[in-house]
Amino acid sequence: MDIISYKQVETKILVLRKQNVILDRDVAELYGVSTREINQAVKNNPGKFPQGYILSLDNKEKNELVKNFDRFNTLKHSTSSPYAFTEKGLYMLATILKNPTATEMTIAFVETFTRLRELTRSIHELSTTADKNRQKALMRKTGELLEDIMDDGALEVSADETFEINLALVKLKHTVKRGRKDNKSD
């Protein structure tokens, strides 16, 4: 089974009604099932998808997608409107789908969003604490969290690359070395 990268997921995210969503057909691809299975799961479990978990596109939204994205050309003559899943809807869908890919995707979502919330708390605490020692510890923790979020452990580059992120209170400098990172424990 291929591991789905962040980049693959990122290319599927659309902004619809001021929310980040992924269409049912793309969710099906990510979870390794058919779009029909996704839609059947929603139909069979309506109580698991309250308002804000899933959106049904109207004709105008569907036509706008077809107009702006070549990959949605197959929707042009479709009589049904696609569903769009929010983050909460993706989590709920994963509780229904019982395949290994759906489980792995859910774990990846949970781990990533947990780190992001921890990062948010760390940056907030950093901006409100006056204790210099605590600030240094929080800056180190924030840098480690940012590095962990950005480094998927399998980055391959053609040469050493360095990038910096300056978030006013936190400055992260990260160097990516040529080759593959080895995550094996000896």
N, C-alpha and C positions, 0 to 999 in steps of 0.2 A: 504494500500500500504506500502511495506517495504521500509525503508530509506536505500539507498545504502551507505555503508561505504567507507572510503578512502582505506582501505585494499582491499576491493573487486575490486575497480578500479585499484589499484596499481598492483595487480596480473595479470591484463589483458594487461599491457603496455609492449611492445616489442621494441627493438632497431632494426630498419631496415634502411639501408642506412644512418647511423649515425643520425637518428631521432627517437624520441619517438613516437610510433604509437600504435593504437589499431585496431585489425582486425575487419572486418565488422560483423562477427558472434558474437564477444564479445561486439561490440557497440550495436548490436541488443538486446542482453541480458540486457545490462545496461539501454538502453532506453525503454525496455519493448515492443519491436516490433519484427517482424520476419526479418531474414536476407534478405529475398526477398523484404520486404518493404524498407530496407536500400538501396539495390542495385537498386530498382526501382526509389527511390528518386534521386539517383545520375544520373541515365539514363535520367530521365525527367527534370533534372536541370543542364545540363553540364556547363553552364556559371557560376554557383555558386561554381564550384570546379576547379579553375585554378591550374596550376602547383604549387606543394608544399602543397596543401590541402589534396590530396588523392593520394595514390600510388597503382598501380596494380602490384601484385607480379608476378614475372616470375616463370617458372617451377623449376629452381634451388632454388630460395628462398622458394617456397612452399614445395619442398622436404626436405629442411633443417629444416623447422618448424616441419614437420611430424617426421623427424629423432630425433629431440631434445626435442619435447614436446608431451607427450602421448595424451593430450587433442585435438591435431590436427590430430589424426589418421583418422578421417572421411574425411579429405582432400586428403588422399592418392590416392583414385581412382576417385576423382572429376575431371571432365573435364574443369571446370571453375576455374580461378584463383581468389583468394580473394582480396578484396580491403583492404588497410591499411589507416586509417585516422590519420592525424597529429592533433595537437591541433586546428589549424585553421579550418581544415576540420570538426572536431567535433562541433565547434561553428556554422559553416555554416549548417551542417546537422540539428542541433537543430532548426534553423529558418524554416526548411521545415517540420519537423515532428511536428504534432500537438497533442501530447498526454501529459498528466500531468507529466509523468516520464521524458520525454525529457525536459520539461520546468524546472523541479526541478534539473536535471543534469546540465543544462546550467547555472542556477543560482549558483549552487555549484562550477562549473568551474570558473565562473566570479569572485565570491567572493574570492576563493582561490588564483587565479592568481593576483587579485588586491592587496591582502595582501602581496603576494610575491614581487610584484613590489614596494610596499610601504616599505617593509623590505629592499630591495636592495637600495632604495634611502636613507633610514635612515642610513644604514651601510656606504654607500659612503660618506654621509655628515659627519658622525662621524669621518671618516678617514681624512677629509680635514679641519675640523674646529679646531681652536686653542682656542676658548673661553671655559673655564672650565665649566661655568654654562650651556652653550649650549651642551657640551659634556655629562654632567650628564643627562640632559633632553633627549638627543638622546639615551643614553644607557638605560634609563628607558623605552623609547618608543620601542626600538629595542627588549628588553626583553619581553615586553608586546605583541608585534607582534609575536615573536617566540612562546610564550606560547599559544597565540590564535590559531596559525596555527597548533600546535601539539595537542591541547586539543579539541577533538570533542564534549565534554560535556556529553558523555555517557560512559566514560571509566570505566570498571569494573575490579578490580584487587583483588587478593586473600589476599594481605597485603599491608601496606603502602610501597610505592616505591619512591625513589628519584633518579633523574638523573641530570647530569650537562652537558652543552655544552659550550665549550670554543672556541670562534671564534676570538681569538687574541684581538680584541677591545671590544668584548662583551662576558660576561659570564652569562649564564642562569642556574639557579638552580630551578628545578621544582619538587614538591612533589605531588604524586598522592595518595589520601586518599582512604581507603577501602570503597567500596560501590558505589552507583550511585550518580552523581551530579544532584541536583534538580534545573532545570532552570525555575521553576514557579515563577511568580511575585506575591507578596502578596499585 
